Amino acid sequence: GIQVEQSPPDLILQEGANSTLRCNFSDSVNNLQWFHQNPWGQLINLFYIPSGTKQNGRLSATTVATERYSLLYISSSQTTDSGVYFCADPVPSGTYKYIFGTGTRLKVLA
Amino acid sequence: DAGVIQSPRHEVTEMGQEVTLRCKPISGHDYLFWYRQTMMRGLELLIYFNNNVPIDDSGMPEDRFSAKMPNASFSTLKIQPSEPRDSAVYFCASSFDWQDHSPLHFGNGTRLTVT
C-alpha cells in the first residue's frame, strides 16, 4: 500500500529557531496538504500544495512531486507552533481518500 | 463562516449503547469526510460523501458503524452497539470539489469514550 513517511518524528526547538519537516511518499503526489494539530486537538489546514512553493508568514512549503516529497519550513519558531504536523495526499486514481502521515511532534520552548 | 461544526464535543457511553455523532459541513462544500484518530492507528478515513452520496466506505471498521448524509448540511456517524475499542476522536471534514484545488477543513472533533 501507499506509504507516507514523516521525519523527524519528534522535534524540540528553542523559540526563534528554524526547522524543516519532511514528508516522503511511496507513490505519486497529487494534492498534498499540510496540517497543524494544536495542543487542543484542532486540525488546521496550513497549505494545499500539490507542487511548487508557497509561503504564509513564517511558514512555507515546497513540494517536488516528481521526487515524491514535500518540505515544511518553520522560521523563527514560537511556542504557539507547538503541536503535531501532518502531511496528507489522496490515493491516486481520482479518489479523495487522503492518507495521512504519522506526523512530526514539535515542541517549542520559551 | 462558522467552519465545520461537530457535536457533541465529548461523549462518554457504556459498552453496548448506541452513539450518534453529528456534523455540519461548511456551506457550499461538495465533499464530507469522517475520520477517526487514535494513538495506535493515527488518522484513518472511515467514509466520504460527494453531494450527499457515499463514495468510499472501505474504511468503516465493521457493520456496527454506519454513516448518513440526508442533505448537504448534515451528516451523522452512528455506532451500534459501541465497544471500548471504538474510543477515539472522530473528526468530520469538508472541502470543495477536487478540481478546484480545495483544502480540507476539519471540525473540532468528538472525543468518544466507551467504558
Contacts between the chains, C-beta under 8 A, distances in Angstrom:
chain1	res1	chain2	res2	distance
A	31	B	98	7.2
A	31	B	101	7.2
A	33	B	103	6.1
A	33	B	104	6.0
A	35	B	104	7.9
A	35	B	106	7.7
A	41	B	89	6.5
A	41	B	108	7.3
A	41	B	109	5.9
A	41	B	111	7.9
A	42	B	106	7.5
A	42	B	108	5.7
A	42	B	109	7.8
A	43	B	91	6.5
A	43	B	93	7.8
A	43	B	106	4.0
A	43	B	109	7.8
A	44	B	106	7.7
A	45	B	103	4.3
A	45	B	104	6.0
A	45	B	105	6.1
A	45	B	106	7.5
A	48	B	101	5.9
A	48	B	102	7.1
A	48	B	103	4.4
A	50	B	101	7.1
A	86	B	43	6.9
A	88	B	43	7.8
A	88	B	104	7.4
A	94	B	98	7.7
A	95	B	55	7.8
A	95	B	56	6.5
A	96	B	31	5.9
A	96	B	33	7.3
A	96	B	48	5.5
A	96	B	50	7.5
A	96	B	55	7.1
A	96	B	56	7.6
A	96	B	95	7.8
A	96	B	98	6.3
A	97	B	45	5.7
A	97	B	48	7.3
A	97	B	56	5.9
A	97	B	59	7.9
A	98	B	33	7.6
A	98	B	45	6.3
A	98	B	104	6.5
A	99	B	45	7.8
A	100	B	42	6.0
A	100	B	43	4.1
A	101	B	42	8.0
A	102	B	42	5.5
A	103	B	42	7.1
